[in-house]
Amino acid sequence: MNDQLTLAIVVLGLLVVAGIFIWGKWQELRHKKRIEAHNPRPEADVLFTPWPAGGVPQVRGHASRGKAARDTGERREPGFLEEARDDFASEVLDEEVEEDLFSMQEEDPFPAPDVPSWEQGEGALLEIPLPHDLLFSGIDAIAALDLVEEVEGSAFMTAQAEILQQIEKPVLWAGLNEAGGVWEKARAKSSYRRWRVGLQLADRAGPVGGNDFRLFARALQRLAGDFMTVVKNLPSEQQALEQAQQLDRFCADMDIQIGINLVSTAQVFPGTKIRMLAESNGMTLGEDGFYTRRDEAGHVFFSLANAESERGFVAETLKSLETRTLTFLLDVPRTPRGGQTYRQMLGIAKGFAKTLGGRLEDDNGETLSEAQLNQIGEEFVVATQNTLEVAGLSAGGTLALRLFG
């Protein structure tokens, strides 16, 4: 009797376990189908543009210009060595870039629909292009995470904060505002169902490293697990690191800062006169110790430094300040309308020289003639910014400010 009861209990237990297993599998299949319905697999990667065989557009004859400045951390010298005498501006303007890694294609492969896409249903939402000023596959490794339901930005972006905080390069978040049918920079208090997350591949500190990329990929996989979705379109580690190296080499060539020194020819420059001239030319003294001229939006045009003091200008000591050397500085890739801005800076520098009694020199102590000053503007400012424009990285624009920040 006991044996029969034991056998019955065992059989009943096995039936219960089998039933639970079958029910679990049915729920898993049901949930998987639901996710796939909201996350159709694209035929091609719409967010990552692979780097062409030709590499980044290069500026011939000046391959080491920016790299040297990055390695030493010093300002680039706009002197007149043999290299600077090459016809750099004409070369850049005439050279046809065979492989443009950054610029937008003439015909958008993912054009916006003729009618508002958010009015065309679920499929049409996938056609809304991601604006390059948010995330751009030319400078970011981008992944897509599409959820079943909307999630508040604060919850989604901080879910894997412990891992993401270890990454040195910027991580950027974009969410699709389905009500307006536009992608936007993800906000903590807004909710999104479609997400795009990017890892910036390079900046002035250099290219992204393998450890950063692996941390980024791991965080995305865990994030996908947390919110029951999948990671799509993220490039492989090899692809991302090769792209980062090419991007860094290109940026090194474009990373130029112009410095024009104003050196006293007689008496020292008094701080009170420097302040008067700077302020009358629209320059304001910042906490960084520089007098800086900006536009109405706050973009920096150029700055004035006290070359004889590491602290720069200090408001409290301007009355007693005396110096023999000032430096006008222009950060080429970060300055909008570089040619025009350089001419403005040069005009102000000449005004300082006339009022204070000084001459304009390069860092080698050589006096700069009018022809040489114009040559600096053409070769190092205009030509460099034209190359950036061809690459889709307008000087002073959102992408350039990220890369050269």
Phi, psi and omega in degrees: 000316179295321179297320180294321179294318180298315180299319180296320180295317180298314180298316179298319179298317179297321179296320180295315180298317179297320180296317179297318180298314181295319179297318179298315178298321179295319178295320179297315180296320180296316180292321180299316179297324181293318178295314182297329179293329180265351181230067179298141181281124178287152178289330179224161179282111186272351184253334183253120176263112182296149180287131180289162184300331184287346179079188183287143177302127185253155174259109187295141175086353183224038187295334185259005188298305183282329183298319181298319180294322179294319183293324183267340183074012181262161177291142178290133182274120177273048181278190186236066170281175181302325182297322183287344181274353176297154180279072188293316184297313181296324182297316181291317184291326183274338185287131177269119182284114186288320183236101181269108187280336189251327192294150178293144178292149182299323176247120182295120181289347179230066185292151176290145179298160180294328178249158182311121189295330182289352177266000185255006175100184186302313183299323183292334180298331180290342184273351183290118184290148178274118182299138182294336180284350174268301177215141184219123183296346176290333182230357181233146167269115191247137176238149177252133173229112181250121186264165176284321181230159179294146178229138179296141185304317182299320180291320184287316187283342180254359184299325179241035183299326182300322179279313186296330180292345179277349183278133182281325182277156181296141172248127186243146185236133175230141178232149180272118174279097187290334178293320180263348180070034181223149171280145179214160174298124186299134179250146186301323185263005176259154182248143182220151175256327180252126184236146170231129184237131184235145173250120180292132190272344180197158170203194183294344178278352179120187182281161176294147180261166181299324181295317178300316183294319180294322176297318179298313180296320180295317179298320180294319179297317179292323177297318178298320178294321180298324186246021171054053177219193180229154176270127181237149168074000179292127179294162178290163179300318180298314178301312184295318183289323176296317178297319180298319180295317179295318179298317181296320179296318178297314182295325178299322178291331183266352187276084185239133174239126181269132176231120177248119182270137173251113186247135181295140176256354181211263182278163177291160177272119178283143182300325181295321179289322178300315180298315181299314181293318181297311183292326179290343178255023173076022180257141180238148181275127180255173179294343179281357179087008179251145164274127187229139174256130183232165172270182184297333180275357179094003178289136182284130173268300178200169184226163177237128182241151170273104187292346183261007181220129176292332180283342183078211179272137176237125187305320185289340184248009183297326182296328182260359184290138170222132180214156179253352183220128173242154179229127174268128187239136177227120180271102192303306184290342183261357185258121177288148177051058189302317181300312180295317181295319179298318179296322177296315179299318181296320178298319179292320179299319179294324177295318176301313183299319181292318184285318186271339183085076181203178178229158181267129183227163170269183184287350176268004180081011180271133178293135182265122177281170178299319179296320180292321177298318177294323180295321177301315180299317182287313188281320187259338181257296186297311183297318180296316181291329174296320178296318177298320180298315178300325181279001180081018182238075184302131179302132182081356179278176184302314183293317180296320179296326176290314184291322185253036179256000000 
